[in-house]
Amino acid sequence: MNSETRPASPAEAAIAAAGLRVETREMPQLERLVARRMPADRDAVAAALTELRRRGWIARLNDLANRAGQLWVRRADAEAAVATVTDPEASEADLLDALDRAMASRLRGAGNTPQAALDAVAADVADNKGGGLSAERHYDLARAVAAAHGLAGDAATRFLDAAVEAEDRRRREQRAAEKAAREVRREEVSRLRAWEKSLVGIEAIPALLQCSEKEALRWAGAGILPVARRIPGRGGRELWQFDPAEIAPLRAETAAWREAERAERPERERRPGNRGNDAGPGQRAGDGSPGHRAGDAGQSQRTGDAGQSHRAELPAPVTLRGAERRGAGTKQANAAVARVAALDRYAAHFKTARALNRRITLVTGPTNSGKSHTALDRLSQSESGLALAPLRLLAHEFRDALASRGVPAGLSTGEERIPAPGSRHLAATVEMCPFHNPVDVALVDEAQLLTDRDRGAAWTAAIMGVPAREVFVLGAPECVPLVKRIASLCGDPVEEVSLQRKGPLRAAEAPVGLGDLREGDALVAFSRRDVLDLRAELVRRGRRVAVVYGALSPEVRRAEAARFRSGEADILVATDAIGMGLNLPIRRIILSALKKFDGEERRDLNAQEVKQIGGRAGRYGQFEAGVVSVLAGAGSPDFVRRMLEAPPTMPEDLRPQVQPDADIVAAVAAEIGSESLFGVLARIKRAVLRKDDPNYRLADMTQQLDIASAVDGVQGLGLLDRWVYAMCPVDERDNGTQRLARWAVEHGAGRAVPPPSTGRLPAPERASREELERAEKTHKRLVAWRWLSLRFPDAYPDREEAEIETNRLDRWIEEVLRTQRRGKATLAA
């Protein structure tokens, strides 16, 4: 039977009887919608057609808003607007009226006052669109806010005039701050370049010191003469340059150096195989030989720094007398700056720890070997103690673990403080280590993060500086050589304890398909997008899913973990965030990919990552063994097996990472005579720690330098205030530096900085990925705001409001993730 003679279906008949205009392309989907409503009268058909057309209306409203420059209109606003439209024949004017009503509702809820609402919405646009509104569009927004809040006549005029004046003032201040920051940076770069041009080579030293060429070579090689700059050359050679302003004042020391050499020469010549040192150490000054690698010979052991001595053969008093005079002629001498910062003897920076008779117990082992349990037992038995965790979530878990052992403990993280009156125990994140309060026992977890590009320096500081008589350092076997190097630099004895996994861990024989996932499985992806894609597909298949990824707050991650633990969700989909903390009853780990993007490149997973993630499979007392597999189509189980069986991969560079703190920043600023944070950090990067220092390496300071460049021109903020901003945790992918600069301008002008807000949120069951991501970003911005509020409470005073908004977002995000819908998954859009 062909289409011309086929009788109409009941749905087709109902549509025809309704007499509504229907496009040919709309008919197939409309028939399906009407069929679900049978028996269907005209109203039912109209409702189905309206539902069908809403997606197009949403796109049309978004397009119209963009054309009108109304950047504050979100997709969720358009969705809320069309949800109120019931006429399938609604005109464009009808749709715009609905959008105006929806926007008025959102603008009323954006703040308690019209000005607060205006500020909140304008800030949201700046945060999410990568730039602020133009003056004209800001005025349009102010008019919309005034109307939404019922302002009319003189009240509306006064509000708009005040809004324009306030916005003009902000723009002037922001432009002034940006201009001043550019000028400061230019000045600092010019000063650095001028100084570099003033440097001279080794050939100029004899004239400056009135000495021979051989003496100049010998003294430079011995480290007595401060090398201001080292320029790498071919074959490992270096060109050494010197600051005349540093060298000339040392002329008075040359007689003492010659006398010391004469006294030392007979002893040196008596040593077997030694023909003297008249030609200077190595082949030529700066030829890259061991005696000329950045002045090793001039670095001596110091109190609290038990690293290998690289002292020259000149007697120590002579060497030190020369060092005391370095930089005497200039405030910009690199050697003087380096001496003030003292990053080359970083361990001595922690005076409280060095005053204690510390001993370190290094506890290593794979995941699920009981490292934390061992250290927490000892910590709970002490009169005072400190547990340092890599994440706020784990700091909470340490606090709970101590409480379960009958020991109340306070909590200190970057964004919160929870005191425990009368307690002498504290759980904290690593960056919050209290360096001046001695305790009996301390625990530093996840020491393999010493090699982390972004946070490794925090572990160096914590292990070197934690003021405890007994220090437990926990980590994967890969951390052993670095921790032992740190202990050596500190002069602390180390006892090693190696633990074995409590249950076996093995690779699966074959890949696992999505349809073969079982209760207790955890599917691991390496991006938020992949996690949500996998979740959507599993929900479509009718599975109950919990999710964990890095953008979620600790509270939401704990709630999702609890759902999986309780059986409310039978499968966990997560990023490798589960590789750190979150003890979960996982039967199998299934890797959805064997490659990951590490911030620089897409590469194969390494053995330590596979062990760390895979080690979450199996739980002692619940599952006999843990199994690690790979998702069908993602790779070979043989790769997983090789990684699990691979020996620990030791770091190539055993020098711990270090970075300046507020004291060092202040000291260097005083030495170079500058209030520019960018200038101070640039000098620290250039001069404070040479690249081939035998004991330490400077951590990456790219983000701190970027933030310093953005806030250096802010009036009203001192150097150390700007340093606090530079250390604030922000996401560069979310315009974090620009946001900090805006907040800093408000702070410097003496105005309160309101906490970020996401405004009205859609019902969780209707949330799109875009709205979920917006909520997650707002939550991260609140983390930065709360971090700053603990350090600048006067400038960031609305902490209670920030806590309320944080909790609201936590609850909403958790409800979104909890929502399970078959067919069209909640977050599939």
Disulfide bonds with the S-S distance in Angstrom:
none
